[in-house]
Amino acid sequence: MRLEDLRPSPGAMKKRKRLGRGPGSGHGKTSGRGHKGQKSRGSGKVHLWFEGGQTPLHRRLPKRGFKNINRKEYAVVNVKTLDERFESHEEVTPEKLLEMGIVKDLKDGLKVLGDGEITKPLIVKAHAFSETARKKIEAVGGKAEVV
């Protein structure tokens, strides 16, 4: 067998439909588009959201609420997680939490929340703290530092 002997298996290659090649071809004159109408025209493209001139769904539905474009989305971690995963007097940074797999993505920063109890004094560096988290960390002798 040589390179020039290679052929696709029978039935694998379908012949393309050749349009506008006379009445004998079966695809002449209107080229399979039928008569008149938007889809028979040269530029008769219809968008997926087009509803035949009826007001489209995205315009019929009411607009609701407000979306703040300056909103900060923090990766969150609770004090109980820090208590379980870190030793006493250890420094907790966003990079360390990312490395350990405690947070998956830092987004706009790290926020420490106050769910659970903390028993060890830790030096926690984050972009934001909830009021309860800050109180709990400082109550056991730790530090809550804003990065």
N, C-alpha and C positions, 0 to 999 in steps of 0.2 A: 504494500500500500504506500502511495506517495501523497504528498500534500494536495496535488491537483485532483486526486481521486475522492477527496472528502466531499460528501454531499449531506445536506440535512435529511433526516428520516422522512419518509413519505407522510404527508399530511401536516408536517410541522410548519411549513411555509405557506401562508395563505396569500393568494394574489390580491393586490390592492384593487379597490373599485375605481375604475377609470371613468370619470364623469365627463359629460358633454362631448361624447364621441359619436353622435348621430343616433337616429331612431332604431337602427338595427342592434345597437349595443344594449338597449333596455335602460340606459342611463343617460339618454340624450335630452335635448330641449331644456327641461326644468332641472335636470341633474339630480333627481330624487328629492327635490325640495317641495314638490307640490305646486299649487297655484296661489299666487298672492300671499299677503300676510307678512307679518314682521320677520318671521324666521326664513322667509324665502328671499329677502333682500340681501344685498351685498354686505351691509353693516348691521344686519338684524340680530345683534347679540342681545340677549336678555340676561340681566344679572340674576343671581340666585334669589336676591331679596326683592326683585321686581314683582309687583302684584297686579299687572295689567292696568296700571293707572290708578288703581285704588290706593288710598293713603297707606303706605307701608306700616307694618306692625311697629317698627322702631320709632315711628313718628306718632302712632296712635297712643302708645303707652305714655302715662304721665311721668314727668321727671320727678324724682324724689330725693330729698336730703341734700347733703353737702359733702364734697370730697376734698379734704385738705391736702393740697399738693406738697405742703411742707411737713407732713406728718412723719415723725420718727418711729420706725418700727424696730423695737429692741428684741434681741435674743434674751430670753429670761431664764433665770436659775434661782432656786429657792435655797434658803439658809440650811435646811435639813440636808440637802444634797451636798453642800459644802462641808457640813459636819461629818457626813459619812465618808467622803472621798479624800479629805485632807487631814494632815497631822497638825498638832498644836503648833502655833507660831509660824506656820507656813504662809508664804505669800501666794495669794490667788489672783491671777491676771486673766484677762479675756483670752490671750494667746494660749495660756496653759489649759484653760477649759476646752478650747478648740482642739488642742493637741490630744487631750485625754478623751475626747469624744463626748463630753458632757453636753456641749452645745454643738449643733451641726453647722450653723452659719451665723456669723456675727451681725449681719444686716447693717443697721445704723449704730450698733453698739451693744453693750451688755447691761441689763438691768437686774439687780438682785432684789428678789421679793422675800417677804417675811414668813412664808409658810413653814411650819415645823419649828423644832427647837435646835439651838446651837449650844454646845457645851465647851468647845475649845476656842481659845483666843486665836483669831486669824487676822492677817493683814489682807483685806479684800480691796482690790482695785477694779473699779467698774465705771461705766459712763453714767449710770444712774442707780439710785437706791430708793426703795420705798421707805416710808417713815418707820414702819415696824421693823424692817430688816436692819436699818441703821441702829435702832435702839437695841435690838437683840445682839448685834455684833459688838457694840460698845459696852453692853451690860456684862459680857463675859471677859472683858479686857482686850478685845480686838480693835482693829482700826478699819474704818470705812472711808476709803479715799476715792474721790472722783477723778477720773483720768481726764 
